[in-house]
Amino acid sequence: MAKRQDRLTVDDVNGAWAITPTPAIETGGHWSTEDSVDYDEVAKAVEGLITAGVDAIMYQGTFGEGATLTWEEKKK
C-alpha cells in the first residue's frame, strides 16, 4: 500500500512558519456581513512574510476563522 501524501509529517515541518489571523473588514464581526475578509490586508501580510523569508504561511483556522468563514471566503 502506498504512503499517504495528503498530510504533513514532522519531517515536513522545517524553518520558520507564520501562523496568522485572517484580517477582517471593519464590519467583519457583524452577523449580517458577507465577504468579511480584508483581502488587501491579507495580500500585504503575505508579501511581507515572503519578503521576510518565512518557509510556510498558514491562514484560516488557527484563530477560529475556519468555523466562521464561508466556503466562498475561504476559496478567495
mmCIF file of the N, C-alpha and C atoms, coordinates in Angstrom:
data_MODEL
# 
_entry.id   MODEL 
# 
loop_
_atom_site.group_PDB 
_atom_site.id 
_atom_site.type_symbol 
_atom_site.label_atom_id 
_atom_site.label_alt_id 
_atom_site.label_comp_id 
_atom_site.label_asym_id 
_atom_site.label_entity_id 
_atom_site.label_seq_id 
_atom_site.pdbx_PDB_ins_code 
_atom_site.Cartn_x 
_atom_site.Cartn_y 
_atom_site.Cartn_z 
_atom_site.occupancy 
_atom_site.B_iso_or_equiv 
_atom_site.pdbx_formal_charge 
_atom_site.auth_seq_id 
_atom_site.auth_comp_id 
_atom_site.auth_asym_id 
_atom_site.auth_atom_id 
_atom_site.pdbx_PDB_model_num 
ATOM 1   N N  . MET A 1 1  ? 0.848   -1.178 0.000  1.00 0.00 ? 1  MET A N  1 
ATOM 2   C CA . MET A 1 1  ? 0.000   0.000  0.000  1.00 0.00 ? 1  MET A CA 1 
ATOM 3   C C  . MET A 1 1  ? 0.894   1.242  0.000  1.00 0.00 ? 1  MET A C  1 
ATOM 4   N N  . ALA A 1 2  ? 0.543   2.215  -0.814 1.00 0.00 ? 2  ALA A N  1 
ATOM 5   C CA . ALA A 1 2  ? 1.330   3.448  -0.923 1.00 0.00 ? 2  ALA A CA 1 
ATOM 6   C C  . ALA A 1 2  ? 1.117   4.341  0.293  1.00 0.00 ? 2  ALA A C  1 
ATOM 7   N N  . LYS A 1 3  ? 2.152   5.067  0.642  1.00 0.00 ? 3  LYS A N  1 
ATOM 8   C CA . LYS A 1 3  ? 2.081   6.004  1.767  1.00 0.00 ? 3  LYS A CA 1 
ATOM 9   C C  . LYS A 1 3  ? 1.214   7.206  1.381  1.00 0.00 ? 3  LYS A C  1 
ATOM 10  N N  . ARG A 1 4  ? 0.364   7.663  2.321  1.00 0.00 ? 4  ARG A N  1 
ATOM 11  C CA . ARG A 1 4  ? -0.471  8.847  2.075  1.00 0.00 ? 4  ARG A CA 1 
ATOM 12  C C  . ARG A 1 4  ? 0.407   10.065 1.898  1.00 0.00 ? 4  ARG A C  1 
ATOM 13  N N  . GLN A 1 5  ? 0.063   10.897 0.962  1.00 0.00 ? 5  GLN A N  1 
ATOM 14  C CA . GLN A 1 5  ? 0.820   12.105 0.688  1.00 0.00 ? 5  GLN A CA 1 
ATOM 15  C C  . GLN A 1 5  ? 0.016   13.379 0.930  1.00 0.00 ? 5  GLN A C  1 
ATOM 16  N N  . ASP A 1 6  ? -1.172  13.265 1.506  1.00 0.00 ? 6  ASP A N  1 
ATOM 17  C CA . ASP A 1 6  ? -2.037  14.425 1.677  1.00 0.00 ? 6  ASP A CA 1 
ATOM 18  C C  . ASP A 1 6  ? -1.928  15.066 3.047  1.00 0.00 ? 6  ASP A C  1 
ATOM 19  N N  . ARG A 1 7  ? -1.006  14.602 3.884  1.00 0.00 ? 7  ARG A N  1 
ATOM 20  C CA . ARG A 1 7  ? -0.840  15.175 5.214  1.00 0.00 ? 7  ARG A CA 1 
ATOM 21  C C  . ARG A 1 7  ? 0.627   15.432 5.481  1.00 0.00 ? 7  ARG A C  1 
ATOM 22  N N  . LEU A 1 8  ? 0.874   16.491 6.231  1.00 0.00 ? 8  LEU A N  1 
ATOM 23  C CA . LEU A 1 8  ? 2.247   16.783 6.622  1.00 0.00 ? 8  LEU A CA 1 
ATOM 24  C C  . LEU A 1 8  ? 2.686   15.852 7.740  1.00 0.00 ? 8  LEU A C  1 
ATOM 25  N N  . THR A 1 9  ? 3.954   15.574 7.766  1.00 0.00 ? 9  THR A N  1 
ATOM 26  C CA . THR A 1 9  ? 4.530   14.823 8.874  1.00 0.00 ? 9  THR A CA 1 
ATOM 27  C C  . THR A 1 9  ? 5.545   15.732 9.564  1.00 0.00 ? 9  THR A C  1 
ATOM 28  N N  . VAL A 1 10 ? 6.089   15.259 10.659 1.00 0.00 ? 10 VAL A N  1 
ATOM 29  C CA . VAL A 1 10 ? 7.094   16.037 11.379 1.00 0.00 ? 10 VAL A CA 1 
ATOM 30  C C  . VAL A 1 10 ? 8.287   16.349 10.478 1.00 0.00 ? 10 VAL A C  1 
ATOM 31  N N  . ASP A 1 11 ? 8.581   15.472 9.539  1.00 0.00 ? 11 ASP A N  1 
ATOM 32  C CA . ASP A 1 11 ? 9.705   15.696 8.625  1.00 0.00 ? 11 ASP A CA 1 
ATOM 33  C C  . ASP A 1 11 ? 9.453   16.842 7.649  1.00 0.00 ? 11 ASP A C  1 
ATOM 34  N N  . ASP A 1 12 ? 8.189   17.208 7.443  1.00 0.00 ? 12 ASP A N  1 
ATOM 35  C CA . ASP A 1 12 ? 7.840   18.299 6.530  1.00 0.00 ? 12 ASP A CA 1 
ATOM 36  C C  . ASP A 1 12 ? 7.936   19.672 7.181  1.00 0.00 ? 12 ASP A C  1 
ATOM 37  N N  . VAL A 1 13 ? 7.990   19.721 8.489  1.00 0.00 ? 13 VAL A N  1 
ATOM 38  C CA . VAL A 1 13 ? 7.970   20.983 9.215  1.00 0.00 ? 13 VAL A CA 1 
ATOM 39  C C  . VAL A 1 13 ? 9.404   21.427 9.488  1.00 0.00 ? 13 VAL A C  1 
ATOM 40  N N  . ASN A 1 14 ? 9.841   22.392 8.695  1.00 0.00 ? 14 ASN A N  1 
ATOM 41  C CA . ASN A 1 14 ? 11.196  22.917 8.813  1.00 0.00 ? 14 ASN A CA 1 
ATOM 42  C C  . ASN A 1 14 ? 11.170  24.431 8.684  1.00 0.00 ? 14 ASN A C  1 
ATOM 43  N N  . GLY A 1 15 ? 12.124  25.095 9.300  1.00 0.00 ? 15 GLY A N  1 
ATOM 44  C CA . GLY A 1 15 ? 12.251  26.538 9.145  1.00 0.00 ? 15 GLY A CA 1 
ATOM 45  C C  . GLY A 1 15 ? 11.239  27.315 9.958  1.00 0.00 ? 15 GLY A C  1 
ATOM 46  N N  . ALA A 1 16 ? 10.955  28.513 9.484  1.00 0.00 ? 16 ALA A N  1 
ATOM 47  C CA . ALA A 1 16 ? 10.046  29.431 10.180 1.00 0.00 ? 16 ALA A CA 1 
ATOM 48  C C  . ALA A 1 16 ? 8.669   29.399 9.518  1.00 0.00 ? 16 ALA A C  1 
ATOM 49  N N  . TRP A 1 17 ? 7.659   29.097 10.321 1.00 0.00 ? 17 TRP A N  1 
ATOM 50  C CA . TRP A 1 17 ? 6.283   29.074 9.839  1.00 0.00 ? 17 TRP A CA 1 
ATOM 51  C C  . TRP A 1 17 ? 5.531   30.229 10.487 1.00 0.00 ? 17 TRP A C  1 
ATOM 52  N N  . ALA A 1 18 ? 4.757   30.944 9.684  1.00 0.00 ? 18 ALA A N  1 
ATOM 53  C CA . ALA A 1 18 ? 3.943   32.049 10.193 1.00 0.00 ? 18 ALA A CA 1 
ATOM 54  C C  . ALA A 1 18 ? 2.487   31.583 10.262 1.00 0.00 ? 18 ALA A C  1 
ATOM 55  N N  . ILE A 1 19 ? 1.928   31.622 11.458 1.00 0.00 ? 19 ILE A N  1 
ATOM 56  C CA . ILE A 1 19 ? 0.522   31.269 11.661 1.00 0.00 ? 19 ILE A CA 1 
ATOM 57  C C  . ILE A 1 19 ? -0.189  32.569 12.024 1.00 0.00 ? 19 ILE A C  1 
ATOM 58  N N  . THR A 1 20 ? -1.028  33.056 11.121 1.00 0.00 ? 20 THR A N  1 
ATOM 59  C CA . THR A 1 20 ? -1.560  34.402 11.269 1.00 0.00 ? 20 THR A CA 1 
ATOM 60  C C  . THR A 1 20 ? -3.089  34.424 11.307 1.00 0.00 ? 20 THR A C  1 
ATOM 61  N N  . PRO A 1 21 ? -3.643  35.401 11.996 1.00 0.00 ? 21 PRO A N  1 
ATOM 62  C CA . PRO A 1 21 ? -5.099  35.583 11.940 1.00 0.00 ? 21 PRO A CA 1 
ATOM 63  C C  . PRO A 1 21 ? -5.497  36.140 10.576 1.00 0.00 ? 21 PRO A C  1 
ATOM 64  N N  . THR A 1 22 ? -6.711  35.860 10.167 1.00 0.00 ? 22 THR A N  1 
ATOM 65  C CA . THR A 1 22 ? -7.223  36.379 8.910  1.00 0.00 ? 22 THR A CA 1 
ATOM 66  C C  . THR A 1 22 ? -7.809  37.766 9.163  1.00 0.00 ? 22 THR A C  1 
ATOM 67  N N  . PRO A 1 23 ? -7.263  38.813 8.510  1.00 0.00 ? 23 PRO A N  1 
ATOM 68  C CA . PRO A 1 23 ? -7.790  40.157 8.741  1.00 0.00 ? 23 PRO A CA 1 
ATOM 69  C C  . PRO A 1 23 ? -9.221  40.308 8.212  1.00 0.00 ? 23 PRO A C  1 
ATOM 70  N N  . ALA A 1 24 ? -10.024 41.040 8.939  1.00 0.00 ? 24 ALA A N  1 
ATOM 71  C CA . ALA A 1 24 ? -11.414 41.266 8.543  1.00 0.00 ? 24 ALA A CA 1 
ATOM 72  C C  . ALA A 1 24 ? -11.635 42.743 8.230  1.00 0.00 ? 24 ALA A C  1 
ATOM 73  N N  . ILE A 1 25 ? -12.646 43.004 7.419  1.00 0.00 ? 25 ILE A N  1 
ATOM 74  C CA . ILE A 1 25 ? -13.046 44.384 7.157  1.00 0.00 ? 25 ILE A CA 1 
ATOM 75  C C  . ILE A 1 25 ? -13.645 44.959 8.432  1.00 0.00 ? 25 ILE A C  1 
ATOM 76  N N  . GLU A 1 26 ? -13.866 46.258 8.456  1.00 0.00 ? 26 GLU A N  1 
ATOM 77  C CA . GLU A 1 26 ? -14.337 46.933 9.669  1.00 0.00 ? 26 GLU A CA 1 
ATOM 78  C C  . GLU A 1 26 ? -15.628 46.334 10.215 1.00 0.00 ? 26 GLU A C  1 
ATOM 79  N N  . THR A 1 27 ? -16.543 45.941 9.331  1.00 0.00 ? 27 THR A N  1 
ATOM 80  C CA . THR A 1 27 ? -17.822 45.381 9.772  1.00 0.00 ? 27 THR A CA 1 
ATOM 81  C C  . THR A 1 27 ? -17.795 43.845 9.820  1.00 0.00 ? 27 THR A C  1 
ATOM 82  N N  . GLY A 1 28 ? -16.614 43.253 9.778  1.00 0.00 ? 28 GLY A N  1 
ATOM 83  C CA . GLY A 1 28 ? -16.480 41.809 9.712  1.00 0.00 ? 28 GLY A CA 1 
ATOM 84  C C  . GLY A 1 28 ? -17.074 41.050 10.874 1.00 0.00 ? 28 GLY A C  1 
ATOM 85  N N  . GLY A 1 29 ? -17.199 41.680 12.025 1.00 0.00 ? 29 GLY A N  1 
ATOM 86  C CA . GLY A 1 29 ? -17.732 40.995 13.187 1.00 0.00 ? 29 GLY A CA 1 
ATOM 87  C C  . GLY A 1 29 ? -19.246 40.987 13.287 1.00 0.00 ? 29 GLY A C  1 
ATOM 88  N N  . HIS A 1 30 ? -19.919 41.707 12.400 1.00 0.00 ? 30 HIS A N  1 
ATOM 89  C CA . HIS A 1 30 ? -21.383 41.766 12.448 1.00 0.00 ? 30 HIS A CA 1 
ATOM 90  C C  . HIS A 1 30 ? -21.978 40.527 11.779 1.00 0.00 ? 30 HIS A C  1 
ATOM 91  N N  . TRP A 1 31 ? -23.028 39.986 12.355 1.00 0.00 ? 31 TRP A N  1 
ATOM 92  C CA . TRP A 1 31 ? -23.619 38.744 11.871 1.00 0.00 ? 31 TRP A CA 1 
ATOM 93  C C  . TRP A 1 31 ? -24.091 38.803 10.420 1.00 0.00 ? 31 TRP A C  1 
ATOM 94  N N  . SER A 1 32 ? -24.481 39.989 9.958  1.00 0.00 ? 32 SER A N  1 
ATOM 95  C CA . SER A 1 32 ? -25.036 40.082 8.603  1.00 0.00 ? 32 SER A CA 1 
ATOM 96  C C  . SER A 1 32 ? -23.983 40.393 7.533  1.00 0.00 ? 32 SER A C  1 
ATOM 97  N N  . THR A 1 33 ? -22.738 40.562 7.936  1.00 0.00 ? 33 THR A N  1 
ATOM 98  C CA . THR A 1 33 ? -21.690 40.895 6.970  1.00 0.00 ? 33 THR A CA 1 
ATOM 99  C C  . THR A 1 33 ? -21.382 39.693 6.088  1.00 0.00 ? 33 THR A C  1 
ATOM 100 N N  . GLU A 1 34 ? -21.335 39.958 4.788  1.00 0.00 ? 34 GLU A N  1 
ATOM 101 C CA . GLU A 1 34 ? -20.920 38.938 3.830  1.00 0.00 ? 34 GLU A CA 1 
ATOM 102 C C  . GLU A 1 34 ? -19.570 39.344 3.278  1.00 0.00 ? 34 GLU A C  1 
ATOM 103 N N  . ASP A 1 35 ? -18.739 38.369 2.985  1.00 0.00 ? 35 ASP A N  1 
ATOM 104 C CA . ASP A 1 35 ? -17.401 38.619 2.446  1.00 0.00 ? 35 ASP A CA 1 
ATOM 105 C C  . ASP A 1 35 ? -16.602 39.504 3.411  1.00 0.00 ? 35 ASP A C  1 
ATOM 106 N N  . SER A 1 36 ? -16.375 38.987 4.593  1.00 0.00 ? 36 SER A N  1 
ATOM 107 C CA . SER A 1 36 ? -15.792 39.761 5.690  1.00 0.00 ? 36 SER A CA 1 
ATOM 108 C C  . SER A 1 36 ? -14.273 39.872 5.679  1.00 0.00 ? 36 SER A C  1 
ATOM 109 N N  . VAL A 1 37 ? -13.597 39.136 4.817  1.00 0.00 ? 37 VAL A N  1 
ATOM 110 C CA . VAL A 1 37 ? -12.136 39.136 4.805  1.00 0.00 ? 37 VAL A CA 1 
ATOM 111 C C  . VAL A 1 37 ? -11.604 40.399 4.130  1.00 0.00 ? 37 VAL A C  1 
ATOM 112 N N  . ASP A 1 38 ? -10.578 40.988 4.736  1.00 0.00 ? 38 ASP A N  1 
ATOM 113 C CA . ASP A 1 38 ? -9.904  42.144 4.142  1.00 0.00 ? 38 ASP A CA 1 
ATOM 114 C C  . ASP A 1 38 ? -8.774  41.606 3.259  1.00 0.00 ? 38 ASP A C  1 
ATOM 115 N N  . TYR A 1 39 ? -9.096  41.373 2.001  1.00 0.00 ? 39 TYR A N  1 
ATOM 116 C CA . TYR A 1 39 ? -8.152  40.729 1.081  1.00 0.00 ? 39 TYR A CA 1 
ATOM 117 C C  . TYR A 1 39 ? -6.918  41.579 0.815  1.00 0.00 ? 39 TYR A C  1 
ATOM 118 N N  . ASP A 1 40 ? -7.048  42.889 0.843  1.00 0.00 ? 40 ASP A N  1 
ATOM 119 C CA . ASP A 1 40 ? -5.881  43.755 0.660  1.00 0.00 ? 40 ASP A CA 1 
ATOM 120 C C  . ASP A 1 40 ? -4.891  43.566 1.803  1.00 0.00 ? 40 ASP A C  1 
ATOM 121 N N  . GLU A 1 41 ? -5.404  43.454 3.022  1.00 0.00 ? 41 GLU A N  1 
ATOM 122 C CA . GLU A 1 41 ? -4.524  43.233 4.181  1.00 0.00 ? 41 GLU A CA 1 
ATOM 123 C C  . GLU A 1 41 ? -3.895  41.845 4.146  1.00 0.00 ? 41 GLU A C  1 
ATOM 124 N N  . VAL A 1 42 ? -4.658  40.855 3.682  1.00 0.00 ? 42 VAL A N  1 
ATOM 125 C CA . VAL A 1 42 ? -4.084  39.510 3.538  1.00 0.00 ? 42 VAL A CA 1 
ATOM 126 C C  . VAL A 1 42 ? -2.906  39.574 2.574  1.00 0.00 ? 42 VAL A C  1 
ATOM 127 N N  . ALA A 1 43 ? -3.099  40.243 1.430  1.00 0.00 ? 43 ALA A N  1 
ATOM 128 C CA . ALA A 1 43 ? -2.038  40.337 0.425  1.00 0.00 ? 43 ALA A CA 1 
ATOM 129 C C  . ALA A 1 43 ? -0.805  41.045 0.987  1.00 0.00 ? 43 ALA A C  1 
ATOM 130 N N  . LYS A 1 44 ? -1.003  42.144 1.716  1.00 0.00 ? 44 LYS A N  1 
ATOM 131 C CA . LYS A 1 44 ? 0.135   42.859 2.308  1.00 0.00 ? 44 LYS A CA 1 
ATOM 132 C C  . LYS A 1 44 ? 0.875   41.981 3.305  1.00 0.00 ? 44 LYS A C  1 
ATOM 133 N N  . ALA A 1 45 ? 0.130   41.272 4.134  1.00 0.00 ? 45 ALA A N  1 
ATOM 134 C CA . ALA A 1 45 ? 0.758   40.413 5.142  1.00 0.00 ? 45 ALA A CA 1 
ATOM 135 C C  . ALA A 1 45 ? 1.542   39.282 4.481  1.00 0.00 ? 45 ALA A C  1 
ATOM 136 N N  . VAL A 1 46 ? 0.951   38.653 3.471  1.00 0.00 ? 46 VAL A N  1 
ATOM 137 C CA . VAL A 1 46 ? 1.630   37.554 2.781  1.00 0.00 ? 46 VAL A CA 1 
ATOM 138 C C  . VAL A 1 46 ? 2.898   38.049 2.103  1.00 0.00 ? 46 VAL A C  1 
ATOM 139 N N  . GLU A 1 47 ? 2.811   39.185 1.419  1.00 0.00 ? 47 GLU A N  1 
ATOM 140 C CA . GLU A 1 47 ? 4.008   39.742 0.764  1.00 0.00 ? 47 GLU A CA 1 
ATOM 141 C C  . GLU A 1 47 ? 5.102   40.041 1.781  1.00 0.00 ? 47 GLU A C  1 
ATOM 142 N N  . GLY A 1 48 ? 4.727   40.598 2.923  1.00 0.00 ? 48 GLY A N  1 
ATOM 143 C CA . GLY A 1 48 ? 5.705   40.894 3.969  1.00 0.00 ? 48 GLY A CA 1 
ATOM 144 C C  . GLY A 1 48 ? 6.352   39.635 4.516  1.00 0.00 ? 48 GLY A C  1 
ATOM 145 N N  . LEU A 1 49 ? 5.567   38.598 4.706  1.00 0.00 ? 49 LEU A N  1 
ATOM 146 C CA . LEU A 1 49 ? 6.102   37.338 5.212  1.00 0.00 ? 49 LEU A CA 1 
ATOM 147 C C  . LEU A 1 49 ? 7.022   36.670 4.195  1.00 0.00 ? 49 LEU A C  1 
ATOM 148 N N  . ILE A 1 50 ? 6.650   36.723 2.934  1.00 0.00 ? 50 ILE A N  1 
ATOM 149 C CA . ILE A 1 50 ? 7.516   36.167 1.883  1.00 0.00 ? 50 ILE A CA 1 
ATOM 150 C C  . ILE A 1 50 ? 8.828   36.929 1.830  1.00 0.00 ? 50 ILE A C  1 
ATOM 151 N N  . THR A 1 51 ? 8.742   38.258 1.871  1.00 0.00 ? 51 THR A N  1 
ATOM 152 C CA . THR A 1 51 ? 9.946   39.092 1.863  1.00 0.00 ? 51 THR A CA 1 
ATOM 153 C C  . THR A 1 51 ? 10.838  38.788 3.061  1.00 0.00 ? 51 THR A C  1 
ATOM 154 N N  . ALA A 1 52 ? 10.220  38.507 4.196  1.00 0.00 ? 52 ALA A N  1 
ATOM 155 C CA . ALA A 1 52 ? 10.977  38.194 5.412  1.00 0.00 ? 52 ALA A CA 1 
ATOM 156 C C  . ALA A 1 52 ? 11.612  36.809 5.361  1.00 0.00 ? 52 ALA A C  1 
ATOM 157 N N  . GLY A 1 53 ? 11.171  35.981 4.426  1.00 0.00 ? 53 GLY A N  1 
ATOM 158 C CA . GLY A 1 53 ? 11.796  34.688 4.244  1.00 0.00 ? 53 GLY A CA 1 
ATOM 159 C C  . GLY A 1 53 ? 11.188  33.529 5.004  1.00 0.00 ? 53 GLY A C  1 
ATOM 160 N N  . VAL A 1 54 ? 9.925   33.647 5.411  1.00 0.00 ? 54 VAL A N  1 
ATOM 161 C CA . VAL A 1 54 ? 9.323   32.514 6.109  1.00 0.00 ? 54 VAL A CA 1 
ATOM 162 C C  . VAL A 1 54 ? 9.190   31.319 5.158  1.00 0.00 ? 54 VAL A C  1 
ATOM 163 N N  . ASP A 1 55 ? 9.145   30.135 5.729  1.00 0.00 ? 55 ASP A N  1 
ATOM 164 C CA . ASP A 1 55 ? 9.083   28.918 4.936  1.00 0.00 ? 55 ASP A CA 1 
ATOM 165 C C  . ASP A 1 55 ? 7.659   28.441 4.668  1.00 0.00 ? 55 ASP A C  1 
ATOM 166 N N  . ALA A 1 56 ? 6.713   28.871 5.492  1.00 0.00 ? 56 ALA A N  1 
ATOM 167 C CA . ALA A 1 56 ? 5.316   28.472 5.310  1.00 0.00 ? 56 ALA A CA 1 
ATOM 168 C C  . ALA A 1 56 ? 4.417   29.527 5.932  1.00 0.00 ? 56 ALA A C  1 
ATOM 169 N N  . ILE A 1 57 ? 3.244   29.691 5.335  1.00 0.00 ? 57 ILE A N  1 
ATOM 170 C CA . ILE A 1 57 ? 2.258   30.646 5.839  1.00 0.00 ? 57 ILE A CA 1 
ATOM 171 C C  . ILE A 1 57 ? 0.945   29.898 6.004  1.00 0.00 ? 57 ILE A C  1 
ATOM 172 N N  . MET A 1 58 ? 0.344   30.027 7.191  1.00 0.00 ? 58 MET A N  1 
ATOM 173 C CA . MET A 1 58 ? -0.925  29.355 7.462  1.00 0.00 ? 58 MET A CA 1 
ATOM 174 C C  . MET A 1 58 ? -1.982  30.401 7.836  1.00 0.00 ? 58 MET A C  1 
ATOM 175 N N  . TYR A 1 59 ? -3.127  30.307 7.195  1.00 0.00 ? 59 TYR A N  1 
ATOM 176 C CA . TYR A 1 59 ? -4.276  31.176 7.445  1.00 0.00 ? 59 TYR A CA 1 
ATOM 177 C C  . TYR A 1 59 ? -5.520  30.331 7.621  1.00 0.00 ? 59 TYR A C  1 
ATOM 178 N N  . GLN A 1 60 ? -6.592  30.944 8.025  1.00 0.00 ? 60 GLN A N  1 
ATOM 179 C CA . GLN A 1 60 ? -7.949  30.397 8.016  1.00 0.00 ? 60 GLN A CA 1 
ATOM 180 C C  . GLN A 1 60 ? -8.161  29.223 8.950  1.00 0.00 ? 60 GLN A C  1 
ATOM 181 N N  . GLY A 1 61 ? -8.084  29.446 10.186 1.00 0.00 ? 61 GLY A N  1 
ATOM 182 C CA . GLY A 1 61 ? -8.478  28.384 11.081 1.00 0.00 ? 61 GLY A CA 1 
ATOM 183 C C  . GLY A 1 61 ? -7.802  28.383 12.428 1.00 0.00 ? 61 GLY A C  1 
ATOM 184 N N  . THR A 1 62 ? -6.594  28.834 12.477 1.00 0.00 ? 62 THR A N  1 
ATOM 185 C CA . THR A 1 62 ? -5.858  28.772 13.729 1.00 0.00 ? 62 THR A CA 1 
ATOM 186 C C  . THR A 1 62 ? -6.500  29.645 14.802 1.00 0.00 ? 62 THR A C  1 
ATOM 187 N N  . PHE A 1 63 ? -7.143  30.713 14.404 1.00 0.00 ? 63 PHE A N  1 
ATOM 188 C CA . PHE A 1 63 ? -7.752  31.632 15.365 1.00 0.00 ? 63 PHE A CA 1 
ATOM 189 C C  . PHE A 1 63 ? -9.274  31.584 15.303 1.00 0.00 ? 63 PHE A C  1 
ATOM 190 N N  . GLY A 1 64 ? -9.849  30.519 14.769 1.00 0.00 ? 64 GLY A N  1 
ATOM 191 C CA . GLY A 1 64 ? -11.288 30.329 14.743 1.00 0.00 ? 64 GLY A CA 1 
ATOM 192 C C  . GLY A 1 64 ? -11.974 30.644 13.432 1.00 0.00 ? 64 GLY A C  1 
ATOM 193 N N  . GLU A 1 65 ? -11.249 31.163 12.460 1.00 0.00 ? 65 GLU A N  1 
ATOM 194 C CA . GLU A 1 65 ? -11.874 31.550 11.200 1.00 0.00 ? 65 GLU A CA 1 
ATOM 195 C C  . GLU A 1 65 ? -12.450 30.352 10.446 1.00 0.00 ? 65 GLU A C  1 
ATOM 196 N N  . GLY A 1 66 ? -11.859 29.204 10.621 1.00 0.00 ? 66 GLY A N  1 
ATOM 197 C CA . GLY A 1 66 ? -12.334 28.020 9.914  1.00 0.00 ? 66 GLY A CA 1 
ATOM 198 C C  . GLY A 1 66 ? -13.801 27.734 10.158 1.00 0.00 ? 66 GLY A C  1 
ATOM 199 N N  . ALA A 1 67 ? -14.279 28.071 11.324 1.00 0.00 ? 67 ALA A N  1 
ATOM 200 C CA . ALA A 1 67 ? -15.677 27.824 11.673 1.00 0.00 ? 67 ALA A CA 1 
ATOM 201 C C  . ALA A 1 67 ? -16.604 28.961 11.263 1.00 0.00 ? 67 ALA A C  1 
ATOM 202 N N  . THR A 1 68 ? -16.057 30.119 10.958 1.00 0.00 ? 68 THR A N  1 
ATOM 203 C CA . THR A 1 68 ? -16.915 31.272 10.699 1.00 0.00 ? 68 THR A CA 1 
ATOM 204 C C  . THR A 1 68 ? -16.846 31.799 9.269  1.00 0.00 ? 68 THR A C  1 
ATOM 205 N N  . LEU A 1 69 ? -15.795 31.509 8.531  1.00 0.00 ? 69 LEU A N  1 
ATOM 206 C CA . LEU A 1 69 ? -15.727 31.967 7.147  1.00 0.00 ? 69 LEU A CA 1 
ATOM 207 C C  . LEU A 1 69 ? -16.600 31.093 6.256  1.00 0.00 ? 69 LEU A C  1 
ATOM 208 N N  . THR A 1 70 ? -17.188 31.709 5.242  1.00 0.00 ? 70 THR A N  1 
ATOM 209 C CA . THR A 1 70 ? -17.969 30.931 4.277  1.00 0.00 ? 70 THR A CA 1 
ATOM 210 C C  . THR A 1 70 ? -17.008 30.198 3.343  1.00 0.00 ? 70 THR A C  1 
ATOM 211 N N  . TRP A 1 71 ? -17.519 29.219 2.633  1.00 0.00 ? 71 TRP A N  1 
ATOM 212 C CA . TRP A 1 71 ? -16.701 28.481 1.682  1.00 0.00 ? 71 TRP A CA 1 
ATOM 213 C C  . TRP A 1 71 ? -16.167 29.431 0.598  1.00 0.00 ? 71 TRP A C  1 
ATOM 214 N N  . GLU A 1 72 ? -16.987 30.381 0.165  1.00 0.00 ? 72 GLU A N  1 
ATOM 215 C CA . GLU A 1 72 ? -16.555 31.354 -0.850 1.00 0.00 ? 72 GLU A CA 1 
ATOM 216 C C  . GLU A 1 72 ? -15.394 32.213 -0.333 1.00 0.00 ? 72 GLU A C  1 
ATOM 217 N N  . GLU A 1 73 ? -15.475 32.653 0.932  1.00 0.00 ? 73 GLU A N  1 
ATOM 218 C CA . GLU A 1 73 ? -14.382 33.438 1.512  1.00 0.00 ? 73 GLU A CA 1 
ATOM 219 C C  . GLU A 1 73 ? -13.101 32.613 1.558  1.00 0.00 ? 73 GLU A C  1 
ATOM 220 N N  . LYS A 1 74 ? -13.206 31.371 1.945  1.00 0.00 ? 74 LYS A N  1 
ATOM 221 C CA . LYS A 1 74 ? -12.028 30.512 2.032  1.00 0.00 ? 74 LYS A CA 1 
ATOM 222 C C  . LYS A 1 74 ? -11.393 30.331 0.651  1.00 0.00 ? 74 LYS A C  1 
ATOM 223 N N  . LYS A 1 75 ? -12.198 30.144 -0.373 1.00 0.00 ? 75 LYS A N  1 
ATOM 224 C CA . LYS A 1 75 ? -11.659 29.938 -1.717 1.00 0.00 ? 75 LYS A CA 1 
ATOM 225 C C  . LYS A 1 75 ? -10.959 31.188 -2.257 1.00 0.00 ? 75 LYS A C  1 
ATOM 226 N N  . LYS A 1 76 ? -11.493 32.360 -1.921 1.00 0.00 ? 76 LYS A N  1 
ATOM 227 C CA . LYS A 1 76 ? -10.856 33.603 -2.388 1.00 0.00 ? 76 LYS A CA 1 
ATOM 228 C C  . LYS A 1 76 ? -9.497  33.755 -1.775 1.00 0.00 ? 76 LYS A C  1 
# 
